[in-house]
């Protein structure tokens, strides 16, 4: 069965600043919250959620600015994301959280600030240890400019060419002439709305939202030593095919966090937990950690 057709209910909470944060819910048992990363929404965790739903009640928020949730707001920051997660924890009573990429970065900070988080599983948070991640993200000024000019296809290509090669996008795609890729994405976006169903969020919304994930990475630079006092149990998860700079972050966090374990999943990359990856493999590790 297509995981997009798996039944779920919807709920919402009101964050501290009044923003509505909506989520999908499925399964039964103790609660787990799944925090998605950049250019994603709750729809991209449906296979992972389904794999966990026999043992857990799974809550999959749309982070602010996406889908079921309200806007980013003018004063967007890591603190806002932590407050959003805090509101969800208080509503659901779920003390076990999984985060991917920027979602894991939020969870890392939240685990420092919120004693209500008992166990935190972090899949490759982009915590910049030595400026290597910010160097990888050096395309962002051009990306932001193209988004501001309404050039979504061009911005997508800017991101794809400078970023995609680190995350498994084949060279035969990233190596194509820029004008061909722009033509392809213009056609794709022209027809995308026909394929977006139900509560899913289109990439015309998700691609511009990448700016805000970048802001989180920038805000969190140089904070590694802060996490020496995280009280929660932490599981660091990475893929053997993931880029070196994310593995380096996991190495350093593994040295700093006081109550930590680590696992590397052979053959998986940064997208391992998403519908497009191997989420059943990730679910096996989460089940062992959270049960």
Secondary structure, 3 states (H helix, E strand, C coil): CCHHHCCCEEEEEECCCCCEEEEEEEECCEEEEEECCCCCCHHHHHHHHHHHCCCEEEEEECCCCCCCCCCCCCCCCHHHHHHHHHHHHHHHCCCEEEEECHHHHHHHHHHHHCCCCCEEEEECCCCCCCCHHHHHCCCHHHHHHHHHCCCHHHHHHHHHHHHHHHHCCCHHHHCCCHHHHHHHHHHHHHHHHHHCCCCCCCHHHHHHHHHHHHHHHHHCCCCHHHHHHCCCEEEEEEECCCCHHHHHHHHHHHHHCCCEEEEEECCCCCCCCCCCCCHHHHHHHHHHHHC
